[in-house]
């Protein structure tokens, strides 16, 4: 059975990324969870991979909902409306999707901000933590087993709706599958997905390239709540 890091590019990239994370933790950053990227069909094809790649989240990169972010800090700013998945139990690697689903406690809306590069070098992308810069969380509410039935995502860019699929997992795959993949990837690195960790599960829409005209991005994940970020 193949493992999540059998591809040498991914193994080297994740080793470099974990060293980056260890350095940040030594500098006082607090770990809050994980992220996945390039999990939509176009992303998988671009990097020639069969499953999403995994990055890390730190407390120092979290912004409050409604925060204003200067886009001048980014070379190529990108926003992604996502589902945030909060773990209610530790999840070792090697389990199945049923175990992954049972470990999910709550869901909520999130927006990730990334500083994108057009490279298709999977090792380099992983080494830099998948372009991650910030994450903004909305409220998370109990959703046993990560049930997405009845969830509806509305993304507004300066008040104009961005097309979004009816199924919030259409571009990412099921949340249980995402969670299981993160757990398996961490296990291959000697890490464990822990209770209280939050995973942002990948962009619901295609990534949104931002420009100087952008001022407000809103993500409403009904009936769970909203999250917003402003730009200057």
Secondary structure, DSSP 8 states (H G I E B T S, - for coil): ---TT-SHHHHHHHHHHHHHHHHHHHTT--EEEEEEES-SHHHHHHHT-SS-EEEEEEGGGEE-TT-EE-GGG-SSEEEEEEEEEEESS-B-TT--HHHHHHTEEEEEEEEEEEE------HHHHHHTTTTEEEEEEEEEEE-GGG--TT-EEEEEETTEEE---SSTTTTT--HHHHHHHHHHHHHHTT--B-TT-EEEEEESSS-EE--TT--EEEEEEETTEEEEEEE-
